[in-house]
């Protein structure tokens, strides 16, 4: 019997009441700027608890035009389950307080038949928050439009594997009915994250964090796939969605279309001043089809 992945983090990481949640998302979306009008084919947005990153995510979702979208590819990192592959869900739908979202059976069959994807158990699926935290926003912006979901949990990929999966998925980006959503937070700073990089030339710790993140964001905007790999190797910035981002950069690189990439919002959960502090950074970016 088809299974539905439950909204495991509703009531803790975000509001469980659908009406309250919809109103909250609507307020964030209303206040967010959307300076770009070109067709957005992919976004990068954060996946922390909504009181930390919900406002930032609105800036990416504000740019989405739901009228042409029939299918949403949702790629998020694995925080708890180790694999060197990308994983598909065994569920047939994903639940959220704003309604259940059906998984696209045709695309899932195509991906399964490729033999390159692993299946994750419902337990692994429900433990992972990187996909779930995007479901309410996707439901909100797609409200009134029929669509399906293609959730993919991205494992600890090598640069070569990121390129491989980029080739596997690039054809789907050619279809204007498909939207790619990439789930990622940026720098996790502090002893609890085992990352305390501080370039004192930048001033306070939080300014050093911002400079480090902005360096990475600039590389993503330039769509420099190998440069992003080198940046991660050189600085070891704790970007939890680095592998989904790497896959998307390869999808774009292998794609026949040309894209402009812009980050439209950047925030930090707190401003670190001392070694005892900690923070997580959030950024929202849009990939727009050029011309």
Order of alpha helices (4+ residues) and beta strands (2+ residues): beta-alpha-beta-alpha-beta-beta-beta-beta-alpha-beta-alpha-alpha-beta-alpha-beta-beta-alpha-alpha-alpha-beta-beta
